[in-house]
């Protein structure tokens, strides 16, 4: 089976609106995941969408003394874990 994921980037303002609408939290966040789990033909599954805020990623990369690319990768992995059923402890 093939798994598919959508990945987009949003500004702080845009992700704040999404966070408020879907999580009732009125502030920007670094990453959001939206589970869909929709079949795509005989051998595919669309897991959902991952939305990353580059502005937040830049702040966090600087704070953690890593590159933006490393932080972006960590956020994508974090979002993917949520699409696969993981939740915060």
C-alpha positions in Angstrom: 0.0 0.0 0.0 1.2 3.5 -0.8 0.7 6.3 1.7 0.2 9.9 0.6 0.6 13.1 2.7 0.0 16.8 1.8 2.6 19.3 3.0 2.1 23.1 2.9 3.6 26.1 4.6 1.7 29.0 6.1 2.5 32.3 7.6 2.1 32.9 11.3 -1.2 34.7 10.7 -2.6 31.9 8.5 -1.6 29.1 10.9 -3.0 31.1 13.8 -6.3 31.2 12.1 -6.2 27.4 11.5 -5.2 26.8 15.1 -8.1 29.0 16.4 -10.6 27.3 14.1 -9.6 23.7 14.6 -8.1 23.7 18.1 -9.7 26.8 19.7 -6.2 28.1 20.5 -5.8 31.8 19.4 -2.0 31.9 18.7 0.4 30.7 16.0 1.9 27.2 16.3 4.7 25.5 14.5 2.9 22.6 12.9 -0.6 21.3 12.5 -1.8 17.9 11.2 -5.2 17.1 9.7 -6.0 13.4 9.6 -8.1 12.2 6.6 -7.3 8.5 6.0 -9.1 8.5 2.7 -8.6 5.6 0.2 -6.9 6.5 -3.1 -7.8 3.7 -5.5 -6.9 0.1 -4.9 -3.5 0.5 -3.2 -3.2 3.9 -1.7 -4.3 5.9 1.4 -4.2 9.6 1.8 -3.2 10.0 5.4 -3.8 13.8 5.6 -2.2 17.2 5.6 0.7 18.7 7.5 0.9 22.5 7.7 4.2 24.0 8.8 4.7 27.7 9.8 8.1 28.8 8.5 8.2 31.9 10.7 7.8 29.7 13.8 10.3 27.2 12.4 12.9 30.0 11.9 12.4 31.1 15.5 12.8 27.6 16.9 15.8 26.8 14.7 17.6 29.9 16.1 16.6 29.0 19.6 17.9 25.4 19.3 21.0 26.5 17.3 20.1 24.3 14.3 19.5 25.1 10.6 16.0 25.9 9.3 16.2 22.7 7.2 16.8 20.6 10.3 13.9 22.3 12.2 11.6 21.9 9.2 12.4 18.2 9.0 11.7 17.8 12.7 8.3 19.5 12.3 7.4 17.4 9.3 8.3 14.2 11.3 6.2 15.5 14.2 3.3 16.1 12.0 3.6 12.7 10.3 3.6 11.0 13.7 0.3 12.6 14.4 -1.1 11.4 11.1 -0.1 7.9 12.1 -2.0 8.1 15.4 0.6 9.4 17.8 -0.5 12.0 20.4 1.2 14.0 23.0 1.6 12.3 26.4 
